[in-house]
Amino acid sequence: MRSVIAADALSWTFVPNVAAGLCASTLGYTALVARRWRVRHRIALRRLIAWFGGLAVIAIALMSPLDSLADDRSLAAHMVQHELLLAVAPLLLLMGLDAQLLVPLTRFVIRPALRHPLTTRVLRGLTAPSLALGLWSTTVLVWSAPGMVALAYRNDTVHNAEHFQLLVVGLLFWAVILAPFPSLHRPNLARKLTYLAIVSFVGGLIAAVLAFAPTILYPVPYGAGRPLLDLSALAEQRLAAGVMMAVDMPAALAAAVWVVSRARITSTPSADEDRRSSPGSRRCSAGPTRTEPNHKESSMSTTTTSTFDFGEFKRALEERDSTAQLTLYAPDAEVTIVDRINTPSSPRVLHGRDEIRTWIEDICEREMTHKVEMQVLASSGAGFTEACRYPDGTNVLCAAVLELRDGQIARQVGVQAWDE
């Protein structure tokens, strides 16, 4: 960033577009926090600290003396700048968000978009974990190429675009890993760890090239002299490799520990689960695990109904076994889903096993717990409630009625609601 208002190369500089973005982010976040205070009378101090810490990191990366050093004096400073934009700032910004804070965005922007199949497909594509992973890997590789570094040095527009891309790609990738708010995609633990392993491999590969290259890889702009700290250009290059590993590896390791710990928390019953019959202790407003108000209902509450094995269906739901679930649906089964997005006047209707398979697999891939609670069974139908919980604490409550035919689900109508 060289289109700035500054006199000294080692002083803080005013970058208009960066300052405008920081101000807009501050105002927008403050408005969201103020709304949450009006509605819930709660403010999460740690999220405030994380968000404004993220904005401070961006300011340091792009308007402090670090930017001047990174321009043409120090490849190590250049690497520090990129790591701040690609890892540190995105992580802090995402730690400052949660589902409740983003209710206005989901209510007035995301929900209307999800009412239309085309925009739903577009949103699913833009937020796909594989896209975030691909963009991360491509971005890091491209902007590490000597030709692209030289081009960014010579062209301010390219340089600005580079920094913006690093920040956006960092936000997209770390949002997949941290999942601080409900998403159209919920990769499971294994996939998240795989994504972290891939980005660590890409970063390690680039760092190895920088560390063991026998010659200077970036003669423009770091081979022309003015060394920092009396280091040669080759020593700076190796120091840059160390900086990259010193940020990437701990960030990936900390993220891996976090997602594993969150997965263990959500898969382990809480201490309060034994008191689920008390409304105040339930994760969702669901009923008790079993209801036997009289002999008649008790005789209906068997684990199988005719040849339909409700016990197996319950197990498949709670263990996220998509294959077992699908076998319990008739080939021509129909599933109707009603929620705040798919309203009663325009529900989501799935026809046949192919469409149902896509729906079930999407749910089973999400990192969330499932607990079948109230259940009522009869010879030709069944009904149950299901309480689900995401790692970020978002609760989902579903109620479904099944129409059975020849031991399989012929028709299912479900209603679901979630925390906001």
Buried (B, 14 or more C-beta within 10 A) or exposed (E): BBEBEBEEEEEBBEBEEBEEBBEEBEEEBEEBBEBBEEEEEEEBEEBBEBBBBBBEBBBBBBBBBBBBBBBBBBBBBBBBBBBBBBBBBBBBBBBBBBBBBBBEBBEEEBEEEBEEEEEBEEBBEEBBBEBBBBBBBEBBEEBBEEEBBBBBBEEEEEBBEBBBBBBBBBBBBBBBBBBBBBBBBBBBBEBBBEBBEBBBEBBBEBBEEBBEEEEBBBEBBBBEEEBBEEBEBBBBBBBBBBBBBBBBBEBBEEBBEBBEEBBEEBEEEEEEEEEBEEEEEBBBEBBEEEBEEEEEEEEBBEEEBEEBBBEBBBBBBBEBBBEBBBEBBBEEBBBBBBBEBBEEEEBBEBEBBEBBBEBBBBBBBBBBBBBBBBBBBEEEBBBBBBBBBBBBBBBBBBBBBBBBBEEBBBBBBBBBBBBE
